[in-house]
Amino acid sequence: MLISAAALSFGLAAGGVLLVAVLTFAQGRAVHAEALETAQGVARLVDQGQLTDPITVTPGVQVQVIDEQNKIRAVSATADRLVPILYEDELRDLPDGEGVTIPGNRIGFDGSARVVKVTAGLPTQPLRVLVARSTSQLSQSVHLLRVTLLIAFPLLVALLAAGLWRALGAALRPVDALRAGAEEITGGTRAGRLPVPGSHDEVRRLALTLNDMLHRLDTARARQRAFVADAAHELRSPLTNMRTELEVAQRLPDDTDWPALSEDLLTDVQRLSRLVDDLLLLARADDGAGRAISGRIEEVDLGQLVGEVAARYPEVRYAAAVEPLPLVAEPDALARVVANLLDNACRHRRSQVTVSTGTDGPDLVLTVADDGPGIPAEDRERVFFRFTRLDDARARDAGGSGLGLAIVRELVRRHGGSITLGDAKPGLRVEVRLPRPAESGPANRKPGEARATAKNAAVTSRVDGGAEVMSRVEGR
């Protein structure tokens, strides 16, 4: 604000100086023009032989007509008949039609005087007409303006500074309120919202934008706290089991079945290892760097891969497709998708689980169905959230961490596919759709071209999947 006031004061001062200079120049030009017009009028009288003595002129003007010997031939009523207005050297050096300013006391004027010379008469006997006009009126008007500006300028600056102070204060008051609100939020003394001014201007839009940003930050912070709390809870359970078993074995070493203890500890360690791997994969997905798929990318047969994984589950019945199902993907990631779905289905089945693969238009389809309690339609989106457990039979988890379906969705989306839950009547039906390769895909190309195409497809799926993951996270 001080800089603005100083700049305004400097601008007003510069404007005042410029006004005085312009007025002085304009009035000087006017005085010169009047004197020159009078001299030219007297010169015409000389040329016409109608010059009178004394010469009739307006008050405040002196006129002399001088010959080559600097003798005065005619004068106005107020001019000197003996002494020329200009000295000899001034008269000789002054060009015809030009003027010069001299002290007015030389010819009886107050202040200064403007003298103009015009040549008249015959070339053989030239006469020089000198016209002097007082500039005291000019000096007085300029002096009056200068005094007025010197008196009015401080008052004007003070008024403008006061008005500027009030105007800027009113304009910056909402900004100061935003600053105070941000300071209170930083200090933790109030909720994470900034005051929104009532005016519909840029400050209001700034406050709304900042509040939206704070809301997103609060949401992300809440998600992070919930994730950390859930992860800590999941990690605490196997650690507690291991600690309890070890403490009991330490207190009762003779009564401890050490082979059984080692087997129980190995089970808990494996559970911890799976949980840490799952958390690491989801953390990489949230990182947005597209690193959820970090293994090799190659062309695989979806039916063969599903069959190999399903063979590890005796209770799973697999209906293989009659035709090859080529797919450019990461085999380990797809195997994990199938294994997670089968683990979930086997955990909640009543009698059996069925798996099938096939095609549907441009997509390859993997279907996993069980005859368990199923999932209500209103909860089929929520189960994809991390550490989600329902209150029905599917919540009676036998070792699950609530991350299986979340990981499946992440991996499927990284491959450019989608996953949906449906009703198997009874039970749950999970359908995974993956885009099949184009007609001119890697199967019809050379090995080097196929690898390049697979790599490009993987990069594209990573970028698209990262955008979808961030969109889902923001919407939660």
Salt bridges, closest charged atoms under 4 A:
GLU34 OE1 - ARG133 NE 2.72
ASP53 OD1 - ARG81 NH2 3.05
ASP67 OD2 - ARG73 NH2 2.63
GLU90 OE1 - ARG106 NH2 2.93
ASP93 OD1 - ARG92 NE 3.86
ASP176 OD1 - ARG179 NE 3.17
GLU183 OE1 - ARG179 NH1 3.48
GLU184 OE1 - ARG190 NH1 3.46
GLU202 OE2 - ARG205 NH2 3.36
ASP218 OD2 - ARG193 NH1 3.27
ASP218 OD1 - ARG221 NH2 2.31
GLU234 OE2 - ARG389 NH2 2.86
GLU247 OE2 - ARG243 NE 3.00
ASP278 OD1 - ARG336 NH2 2.04
ASP286 OD2 - ARG386 NH1 2.49
ASP287 OD2 - ARG291 NH2 2.49
GLU298 OE1 - ARG296 NE 2.99
ASP332 OD2 - ARG296 NH1 3.93
ASP360 OD2 - ARG433 NH2 2.40
ASP363 OD2 - ARG433 NH1 3.42
ASP370 OD2 - ARG394 NH2 3.21
ASP379 OD1 - ARG382 NH2 3.36
GLU381 OE2 - ARG409 NH1 2.82
ASP397 OD1 - ARG347 NE 3.50
ASP397 OD2 - ARG389 NE 3.71
GLU410 OE2 - ARG386 NH2 3.84
GLU410 OE2 - ARG472 NH2 2.60
GLU431 OE1 - ARG429 NH1 3.52
GLU431 OE2 - ARG433 NE 3.07
GLU468 OE1 - ARG413 NE 3.92
